[in-house]
Amino acid sequence: MSDLMLLALLVGLFVVSHELLSHPLRGPLVARLGEKGFAILYSLIALASFGSAVQLWRQIPKDRLWDTPASAYIPAMVAMLVACIFFVGSVSSPNPAMMPGVKGEPKGLQRITRHPMMWSFAIWAAVHIVMTADPRTILLACGVAVLALFGTAMQDGKKKAQNPAYAAHMARTSHFPFLAILGGRQPLRALWPGLVPVLGGLALWLLLLWAHPMLIGVPAAGWSYFQ
């Protein structure tokens, strides 16, 4: 078995195990192990599968399937800035998708997408697929993107069935960014996510640009524009 095939299997194991543990197996395992026991099991499986995938990713030599044009650098950097704003917005205000109760009108990034954190991961994955053109990175990023977008769709279905208030929340928001605004379910002023997400996202973006060579071993695409 080739290293790329093994990497694909590890990434697939990470995605499938996450979906099984988050949905059909969660109830029975919580009943048997308790919330803390389930959390420990969940964390161990996620760390083992994803950690093994990342370790193998580091060992596989880099390659390129296509040459990314220089004109893609600036759009990629802008997309990563958006991802950083989405991520900061997801952790700086309550997210009904992560909470048992749903109260009040959607706020901040929730008016743009009800899953800002998962969309930040999906944007990260898309940018790295396009910019690296590296088979090992494409496999890893595809796993992250599938988990982020498919997992949130599954989460919406489960919470909608459990909580009528969440169904109303879904009706006021959109999974895909900006669709609720374009569809008139949110006002145009919702395009502004708030000062904290914007400033925090900008700071995170600059930090990632600076740290990329130390963490990954290569500069982020377009970093030369800031040097």
Beta strands, then each sheet from edge to edge (+ up, - down):
end
